[in-house]
Amino acid sequence: MKTITHRVEFCVVGGGLAGICAAISAARHGIKTLIIQDRPVFGGNSSSEIRMWVCGSPHLLETGLVEEFRLENLYRNTYPNYQVWDSILFEKVRFQKNLISLLNTTCNEAVTKDGRIQSVKAWQLTTETYHIVEAEIFADCSGDSILAPLTGADFRIGREAKAEFGETLAQNEADNKTMGLSCLIQARETDRPHKFIPPAWAHKYPTAESLPPNRYYDLDIKTQNFWYLELGGNRDSIGDAEEIRDELLKTAFGLWDHIKNHSQFNVENWVLDWVGFLPGKRESRRMMGDYILTEKDVLSSTVFDDVVAYGGWPVDDHHPDGFEHRGEPNINIPPKKPYAIPLRCLYSRNIENLMFAGRNISCSHVAISSTRVMATCASLGQAIGTTAIYAIRNFLTPRETSQKFIREIQQTLLEDDCTLPGKKRKISAICEKAALSASCGNAEELRSGIDRDFPENLNAWQCEAGDWAEYDFGKEEQLHEIRLVFDSQLTRNENQSHLNMIFNRPLNTPDYQVNDSLIKAYHLEADGKEIFRETNGYQRLVKIPIFVKARKLRLVIDNICGTGKRNVFAFEAK
């Protein structure tokens, strides 16, 4: 069999949202990066193979790369279709400069020396090729933390006892149980009746009482995704995965048989459109870092000086017995506000060049029931990809980088449109000193360093078509980049369009569309001369490379979708 050796600076194992955000963020900053994904598509639990929509903090929608992906999806995937979502993620990775991608490739070996990873080895099924990857920094975004057993990195699995961290929601005694796996199903409404004949091996649920209680199903709700089709938390979620999958399929087909043939719902015209044969996993190995996030940090919003991401999903701990449990399937305790996640939770405490992001970060079982959702994982991935930039450029370990460059890491994340609780983006020197004027509104909001609205403050310049804002630098300055941040309506979770996909599809399901809060058309002028024009804007963060000398720089709003004022959060030059 062939063997190919790659020498890169940053190697990411795992191509879910955490992994691709880690890889893309590093590559966009010039780091030679390689990503290994063991499936034919990127996206992990969000991909067409598993089909879980991207959830995160309900009241403070995540920005950065994950918002870029969602807005691209709203623009291109109007139907919406999971294969188009796959293609969007594929494009973001495959055509990113400085990034090598290996699909259908399973990491199964690692070489370590003196507590440091030297290389990993992976098998690509489609080409029958071994790939050896040497790198300075490695990131495990595999979900199951495959690099833990391969490198000797410290990890834990299961539920802690209350006494260990003083967690009120933990068990009296520790055990190895986890949250379970789910094989999701999707249904579609048609214009005529259809029969469903279940396979002989499906479980039988002939009455409502034969189902466990508190598992609702309403096909007209587009967010009904049957998440409670869950098993395996009381088994080995890795070693027993194939057997758990088999049992999940019996349960999934049995549930649809019940809905179609034994329920009181009018589902004559509904068909089973898709069944997941690859289970989505909530929990397995968790890496151990310099800090372990706990229940208190999630529910009481501990302040961390080394914050690099945030979470906000409820403490959503699923019973390990899953669908076999006759009680409530989960607990659901929302944090009072979004909570910070420190960088110390994202690198190994005993393997000096290993980082991690996703559902495998350094936290307790209770804490991971909140941090595990994909928009949070994506933010964590962007955080470690950004940290890798400073580690590699300065020949440091992630721990050393956290100690010496945390302010620079935070500012780069803010510059790349990530939100960090309590942190404000620094304004470029030439814009901070320049005179700023506008045809209307408070132009100073364009350089406030806060690039989104909060309930207590809008933080935006409000404008209409024909309005303008202008910097006067006082003298001619060399400009290299223009940075703009528009309003993608981060409160759009009110109508569920914050979700990248729908699930069940009733007849006449409305298409997705770009939010009309965004600025559709605008142009830039340098000393009265046009230097850039956009006629079809649909992204929130826009960075425009330019090379021009000018004393004055003007942003002109040419067209908006709909009527009324629109928000612009940032307009800045470097």
N, C-alpha and C positions, 0 to 999 in steps of 0.2 A: 504494500500500500504506500501511496505517496505521503511524504511529510514536507510541510512548508513551515518555515520559521519566520515569524514576524517580529521585528524590533520596533517597538513604539514607546511612547512616554506614559500613556495611561491606558489600562485595559479594564473594560467593564464586562462582567459576567452577568448576563441576564438582560433581556430586551423588553421587559414591561415598561410602564411609564417612568418608573424610577430610573431604570437603566438607560433608556433613550434620552431622558433629560440630563443625566450625568454625562453621557457621551457627547451630546450635542453642545451642551454649555462649555465643556472643555475645548472641543474642536473649534467652536466659533471664536475662541480666544487664541487660536493658533497652536494648541496642544495636539500632537500627533496621537490619535486615539484609535482604539479598536474595540468593537463590541461583539460579544458572543451571545447568540440567542439559539436555544435548542428547539424552537418551533419554526414553521415556515413563514410566520407573520410576527410583526412586532405588536406590542400593546398588552401582552399578558392577559390579565383578567378582563381587560376592556376589548380584546380582539374578537373577531368573528368566531373564534373557536370556543370562547367561554361566554361572552356577551353580557358582561356586567357594565352598566354605565358608570361614568366617572363621577364619584361623589367626593365631597370634601367638607369644608366648613360651611354650614348652611347659611350663616349670617355674615360671612366675610369671604366672599368668593375669591379663590386663589388667582393670582396673576402670574406673570413670567411665562415660561414655555408652555405650561399646560393651558393657559388662556389663549396663547397663539394657536395651539392645536384646535381648541374648541371653536375659535372664530373661523379658522380655515374650514372646519367642518360645517359650520352654519352657512358659509358661502358656497361650498362645493357639493355638499351632501344634503341637498334639500329634501330628498324623499322621506326620511334618511335611510341609508343602507349600510350594514356593517362592513361589507367588502370595500365600500368607498372609504370608510373610516380606516380600515387596514391600509389602503393605498396612500392615505394622507400621512400616516405614521411612517410607512415605507419610504415615501418621498423625502420626508424630513431627515431620515437617517441616511438613506442610500446616496443621496445627492449632496450631502453636507461635505464641504471641503475639510480635509485633515481627518476624515473619519472612514475607517475600514469596517465593513459589516460582514459578519459570518452568520448566516441563517442555517437552520437545520444542523446546528453544531452544538454538541454536548461536552461541557467541561468535565473531565473525569480524572485529572491528575494534576498535581502541583509539586514543584520543587522549592523547598525552603531551606534557608541556611541562616543560622544565628538569629532566628526570630524574624526573618525577612523573606518575602516571596521573591524568588528569582524568575520563575516562569510558570505558566500553566499549559496544559495540553488538552486538546479537545478533538473530538471525532465528528467529522461532517458526513452525515449519512448519504446525502445525494451524490457527492463526488468521491466517496470512499477515500477520504484524505484526512490525515492527522494534521492539526495546526498547533504549533508550539508558539506561544506568545510570551516574549520577554518585555518587561515594562518597569518603570520606576515606581508607579503607584498602581495598585489593583483595587477595584471596587466590586463588591459582591452585591448585586441587585437581583439575585436569582430567586428571591422569595424563600426558598428552602435553605438558603445559606450553604450552598454546596462547598464553598471554600473553607467552611469551618472544619469538617472532618478531613478535608484534604490537606489543610495546613496546620492543624492543631490550634486554631483560634478558639478562644474561650466562647462558649455559648451555653444556653440553657433552653429547656423545653418544658412546657407544662405550666401549672398554676402554683404560685407561691402561697405559703401560709400567711395568715393575717399578721402574725408577729414579725415577719421579716422586714416589712416596710411600714407597718402600722396601717395597712389598707383595710378599710371597713368592708369593702366588697370582695375581698379575697376569701379563700377557704380557711377553715380552722386548721387543716393540715395540708401540706403540699402534696401534689400528685402530678402525674404525667399527662393529664387530660388537657385537651385544647378545644378551640372552636372547630367546627366540622368543615367538610367540603360540600359543595353544591353542584349538581348538574341542572342547569336552568332549562326552561322550556319557553317557547314563544308560540303564540296563536295569532291567527289572522281571520278577520271577518270577510266573507264572500257575499255574493248576491243570490245564492241558492243553498238549499240544504245539502249537507254531506254527512255520511256515516263515518263512524270510527270503530274499527275492529281491533281490540287490543291484542298484543302478542300473548301467547299462552303463558309465558313466564312472568308476565307483569303481576305485581301485587294486586289484590282485590280489595276495593273499598266500596262495598255495595250500598252503604248508608252514610249519612252525615256523621253518625256516631262512631263509625269505624275509622274515621280520620281523627288525628289528634286535635284537641280543641285549640282555638285561637290562631288558626291558619286560614286567613280569609282568601277569597278569590273573586275578583270582579273583572272580567275581561274588558270592560269598557274603560277601565282606568289604565292609561298608557304607562303608568309606572308600576303596574302589577307584574313583577318578574319572578314570583315564586321562589324568593330567596330562602324560604324555610324548607325547601327540598334539600335538607342538610343531614349528613351522616358522617360518622368516623371520628368525632372528637373524643370518643372513648376508646379509640384504637390508635395505632401508629399511623399518623397522617401521611407519612412518607413510605414506610415499609409495607403498609397494607393498602396503598392507594389504588391498586388495580381491583382488589376485592371490594373496596368501598365504592369504586366507580360502578361495578356490576350491580351492587345493591341499590345505588342511586338510580340507575336506569330502570330497574324494576319498580322503584317507587315513583319515578317521574311518569312512566307510561301508565301506571296504575292510577295516579292522580288525574291524568287527563281522561282516562276511561271513566272515572267517577264524575268529573265535570261534564263530560259529553253524554254519558249514558245513564247516570244515576242521580244527577243533581236536579234542583228545581229551577235552575237558570235557563233562560231561553238561548241556547247555544247551537241551534240547528244549523245555522249558516257559518259557524266557526270551524276552522280546520287547525290541526296541529301543524305549525309551519316549520318548526325547528326544535331539535333536542340536542343539548350539549353532551358530547361523548368525552369531553375533557373536563374533569371537575375543576371548578374554581376553588382555590384554597384560601382560607382565612389566616391560618396560623400553623407554624411548625417550629423550626429552630429560630432562636433570637440571639444574635451576636451580643457580646458584652463589651462595652466601651468604658471610658473613664467615668461615666455617669450613667445611672440607670433611672430612666424616667418612671415615675410612679403615679398612682391614683391622685395623690395630693397635688402634684404638678399639673395634672390635667384639669382637675375640678377647682383648684384654687389659683391657677394661673401664676405659678412661680415665675419670678423675673430672673432671666439668665443674661449675663453680660455677653455670652458667646452665642446668642440666638442667631439661627440661620434659616429658620422656617417656623411655621406655626400650624397648629391643628385646631379643629373646632367641632369635629364630628362627635356625637354623644359617646359616652362610655356605653358601648353596644356589645355586651358580652353574651354570646350565644351558649345555650346549654350544650354540653358535650354530647348528649344523647340525641340531639337534633330532632328529626322527624319522629323518632321513637319516644320522645319525651311527651308526657301527657299534660304537662303544665305550660306555662308561658315559654315561648321559644327563646326569649332573650330578655335582658334588662336594657333600659334605655334612659340614660341620665345625661342630659345636655350640660356642658360646661356653661358657666354664667357668661363667659366671654372667651374669645379665642386665646389659646395658650401657646407659649413659646416652646420651641424645641432647640436645645443647645447642640453645638457642634460636637461636644464631648460624647454625645450619644451615637455618633456616626463614624467613629473609627475604633479599631480594635485596641483593647488594652494590652494585648501581648504579642500581636503581629504588627510590626512597626510601620509597614507600608500598605496596610489593608484598611479600606473604608467600606461602608455599606449604607444602603438606602432602600426603603420599601417597607414591607411588613416584617422585616428581620432586624430592626434597629434595637439598640440597647434600652430595653424598657421591661417593665413587669407585664404579666399577663393582663392585668386590669387595664394598664395604660395602652397596651397594643390593641385592645378592643376599640380604641378611638383612633390611634395613629395609623391603622392599617389601611384606611380607605385611599383610593388611588390618587385623588388630587393632592392629598397630603404627601403621599409617596413621591409624586412627581416633583413637588417642591423640595423634598429631601434630596432627590436625585440631583436637581439643579444646584443645591447647596454643596454636595460633595464634588460635583464636577467643577464648580467654581473654586473650591478649596484646593483641588488638584492643581489648578493653574499656579497658585502661589507655592505649593509644595514643590512642584517640579522645577519651576524657574529659580527657586532659592535653595534647591538640594536639601530639602527638609522632610521630616516625617510629618504626617497629618497632625500629630500631637504638637510638634514644634511649630507647625504652621498656625495652628489654633492659638498658641501662646504669643506668637510674634506678629501675625498678620490678620487678626480677627477683624480689625476695623476696615482694612482693605477688602477683605472677603465680603463683609456686610455692605460696603459701598458698591462693590461690583454687582452684587445681587440686586441692590436697589436700582442701580443704573440699568440693569437688565429687566427691570419692571417687576421684581419680586417685592412682596410686602413683608416687612419685618416689624412686629409689634414694638412700638416705642422708638423706632429708628427713623431718622430723616435723611433723605438723600442730599449730598453736598452739591451745590450749584457750581458750574464752571466759573473760573475767575473772571473771564471777560464778560460773562453775562451778569455776574453778581455786581460788578462795578458799573455796568452800562446803564444808561437812561432807558426806561421801558415805558412806552405809551401805547394807547389803543384807541380805536374808534368808539368803543363802548366798554362798560363794565370795569372790573378791577383786574387790570393786567398783571398786577403783582402776584396773583395766584399762580401765574405761569412759571414762577421761579420760587415757589414756596418749599420745594423739596418733598412735598406730599402729593403723590400722583394718583390719588383716588379720593372719592367722597366717603365720608363717615357720617353717621347720624348727627354728630355734633358740629360738623363743618363740611361745607361743599368742596373747598379747596380747588375751585375751577374758575377759569375765565369763561363767562357766558357770552355767546355770540350768535349771529345769524349770517345768512349768506350776504356777502358784500362787506362784512366787517373785517378789520385788520388789527394786528398787533405788531409793534416794531421796536427793535433794539437800536439804540444809537451808542456805539462804542466810544465815541469821542475822537477816534482816530482810526485809520485803516488797520484792520486786523486780518491775519491769515486764518481762514476758517476751514476745518477739516470734516466736520460732521454736524448735522442738524438732528436733534432728538425731539420727537413729538410724542405726546401721550393723549389719546382721545378717550371718549367715554364709551365703553362697551356694555354699559348698564349692568354693573356688577350686582345689582339687586334683582336680576332677571329670574332668580329662583322662584319668584312669586307665581310665574306661569310655567314652571318646570323646564323652560328652554335652557336653563343652565346645564341640564344633562346633555351629554354629547349625543345620546341616542334615545329613542323610545323603545318600548318593548312589544307589547301586543299592539296589533294594528287594526282598529275598527275601520269600517268603511268611512270614506271621506275624512280620513285623518289629514289635518292641515300640514302643509310642507313647512320645513324649517326655512328661515330667512335671516339675512344679516340684520342686526339690531339697527333700527333707525336713529338710535342715539349717536352713532358714529358719524364722523364728517366724511361725506362721500367725495367731494372735490375741493381742492385747495392748491395754491401755488406759493412759491417762495421767490422773493425779490432781493437782490443785493444791489444797493445803491440805485434802486429803481429799475434794474434789469432782471428779467425773469431767469432764474437758474434751475428751477424744478417745478414740475406740474404733475399732480395726481388727479385722475378723473374717475377712479373706481376704488376708493378706499374702503377697506373692510377690516383692517387690523387696528388694535389698540395702541401698541408700541410701534413706532416707525423710526428707524435710524437711517438717515440719508447721507451717504458719503459724498463730500464735495471737496473741491480744491479751488478756493476763490478768495481774493482779498476784497474786503468791503468795510466801510464805516458803518453802514446801516443795513440791517437785515429785517425784512418784513414777511410775516405770514398773512396771506389773504384767503379768507374763506369764500369759495366760489359757489358751492352748492351743498345743501343738506337734504336728508331724506325727511319728507314731511314738512311741518311748519313748527314755528316756535324756536326758542333758544336752545343751543347745544353747548355742551361742556368740553373745554380743552384743559387738561390738567397740567401739561408741560409743553414749553416751547423754549428750546435752549440750543446754543451753539458752542462748539469746542474749536 
